Amino acid sequence: MTSTLQETVAARIFNGTKIYGEGHAEVRALDDVSVEFQKGRFTAIMGPSGSGKSTLLHCIAGLDELTSGETFIGDVELGSLKDRALTLLRREKVGFIFQAYNLIPTLSASENITLPLDIAREDIDQDWFDQVITTIGLENRLSHLPTELSGGEQQRVAAARALVSRPEIIFADEPSGNLDSTSAGELLDFMKQAVTDLGQTIVMVTHDPGAAGYSDRVVFLGDGRVVGELLEPTSDAIFDRMRELGG
């Protein structure tokens, strides 16, 4: 891999195929997919139900294994790693935001945000923590328990938790799916700010053209294959493309 590729690509999949089941029950969730995700960009992955978008995200993030092909985070090929090394790489280089907030109910918002660093016994970069908290706009809610926060606030806490360890890349799977439109907008604004103001890299799976409209680029899947992309997309352009795909 060239040094230029290392500098600009946060993650990539090359000839990736993922097959579930065998014989008549075989499902080819990914079919020879090759795609790159640039550093410092907000990329959305979209496609009809069953197109393979969540499978793609999980394989790139090292949460699932490819049947064949290669997946890289930075210049590290995930298939070459033992379980312990893969766990360590995910902890050190990857952040996750899922549809479920996965907050610890007995910990404050602040304690939930710093939990990954506390588990890893790593020092908190206070300047970076303060910058993330300012961006997320929850300065006055840090002492509150999850039950004292709205759904949107809880999801922003989960997003800050993904950011605070300064991962090389954040993977988000339908992060706004459980939120009302106002809370979803707040979260997506924050994610966009994390990219534009903090230099973060985000790859997000979503079924919502409005959510994807916050991204810099949309990659479209159909039947387990990449079938197109849009750069600097608008919600209307995304909706039109999804309608063409039957999504």
N, C-alpha and C positions, 0 to 999 in steps of 0.2 A: 504494500500500500504506500502511496506517495505521501510525502510530508504535507503537501497541499490538501490532500484528502483528510489527513489526520486533523488539520487545523480547521476545516470547514464542516466536516460531517460528524454529528454527534452519535448517530446510530444508523445502521443500514442492514438490509436483508438481501441476500443474493441467492437467486434460484430456490427460494424457500417454498417447500411443499409440506403441508400438514394433512395427514390422513387419519381419520377416526374409523374404527371398525374394520371388518374384513368382508370379502366376498360381496354378496348382494346388499349387505348392510354398510358397505364402505361409503364414507363421506369424505370428499376431498375439500376440506375447509379452506386450504390455501393451495394454489396450483401454479407453481413455478413463478413466485413473486420476487421481483427485484425492485427495491425502492430505497432512497436515501432520505435522511432527515437532517437538515443543516442546523448547525449551532446558531443560537441566538434568534431562532425563528419559532413561530407558533403555527404548527401544522395540524389540521383536522383530517381525520379519516372518516369517510362516509360511504354509505352503500345501503341497498335494501336489506331487509332482515335476512340473515343467512348468507350474506355476501362474504363473510370472513373477517370483518373489521375488528371485532374483539379478539379473535384468534390471532390476527396479525399483531395487535398490540401486546398480547400476552407472550407471544413468541419473541418479539423484539426485546421485551422487558425481562426475559429470562424466567417468566412464570410458567412457561410451557415449552416443550422441546419440539423442534421441527422433526418431521419424518426424514427429510433430506434437505440439503442446502445449508447455508451459513448465515448466522446473525452476529453482528458486531455492535458493541457499545464502545465508542472510540475506536481504538485499534485492537481491542480484545475480542476474539471469537468465542462466543459463549459455549459452543459445543465442545470446546477444548478444556473446559473447566470442570473440576470435581465439584461435588455438592457444596462443600465448605467454601471453596474459592468463589463459587457463584453467589452464595449467600453474602459473602463479604463484599463482592463487587456491587450487588444490589444495594447493600447498606451504605456503601461509601460513595457510589456514583449515580444512584437512581432515586428519584422521589416518586411517590404514587399518590394520586387523588382518585378515590373511587366514589361511586354513587352513594354508598353507605359511608357515613363520616368516620366511623371506627374510632371515636374518641373514648377515652377512659372516663367513666362517669364520676369517679371520685377525685379526679385531678382537675385543677383550674385550667382555664384556657392557656395561660402561660406555661403551665407544667405539661399540658398536652403538646404544645408547640415544641418544647425542648426535649420531649421524651426520647426521640431517636438519638440525640447527642448524649443524654443521660445514660441510656442503655449501653452506648458505645464508650462511655466514660471519656468523652471528648469535651474540651472546653468550649464554652459558648462565646462566639465572636459578638461582643455586645453591640458594636457599631452596626454589624450586619443585622443582628436581631432587631435593633431599633429601626433600621431602614425598612425591614420587612413589615414590622408592626405599623409603621407610619403609612406604608403603601396599602396595607390591608385595612387600615382605618378602624382598628379595634383597641386603641390605646386605653380607653376607659372600661374595657370589658375583660381585661386580662385576669382579674382575680375571680371571675365568675365561673361557676361549674357549667358543664354542657347543658344541663337541664334549665339553666337560667339564661340561655342564649336562644335566639331564633334559629330556624333551620339554616337560613343564609349565613348567619354568624358562625354557626357550627362548621359549615362547609368552608368558610374562609379560614377558620382555625385549622382545619385539615389541610388546606392549601398552604398556609404559613408553615405548618409542620413539615410539609414536603420541601419547602424552600430553605428552611433555616440551616440545614446541613450543607447548603450550596452544592447540590448534586449537579452532575454534568447534564442530566436530562430528567424531565418530569413526564411521566405517563399518566394521563387522565382518562378514565373510562366512564363516559356519561356523567361527568361531575355535576351538571346542573339538572339532572333528570328528576330529582325529587324536590326541586325548589319551585316556588312560585315565580312569576315573571320578574318581579322586582328583585328578589334575592338572586335569581339566576343572572340578571344583568349586573348586579354588584360583584358576583363571583367572577364572571367573565371579564368585566372591566379590570378586576384585580389581576387575573391571569395575563391579560394583554399588557398591563403595566409591568408585570414581572418580567416580561420579554423585552419591552421597549425601554424601560427605565433601569431594570436590574440585570439585563443581559441573559436572562434564563432561556432555556430551550424547553419547549412543551410540545408533546404529541398527544392529541386528544381524539378519542372516538366519540362521535355524537350522531344522533339521527335527526337533529334539529338544525335546519338551515340558518335560523337566527343565531344559534350558538356558533356555528361554523363561520358565520360572517365576521366574527371577531378575529379570525385567524389570518395569517399571511398567505396561507396556501391550503388548498383542500385536495386530498388524494381520494379518488373514487374507486371503490371496489365493486365488482360484479362477478358472482359465481367463483369467488376465490382468486380473482385476477385483478390487477390494476387496469382500469379501463379509461382513465383520464385524470386530469388535474386542472385546477384553476389557481392562478396567482392573483393576489390582492382581490379576493372574491367579494361580491356583494351577496346579500341574502337572496335577492331575486335571481341572480345568475345561478346560485347553488340550487335553489328550488327548481329552476328550469332543468338543470342537469339531472337532479334526482328524479324528476318526473319522467325524463327520457329513459332512466334506468329502471323505472317501475318501483321506485322507493317512496 
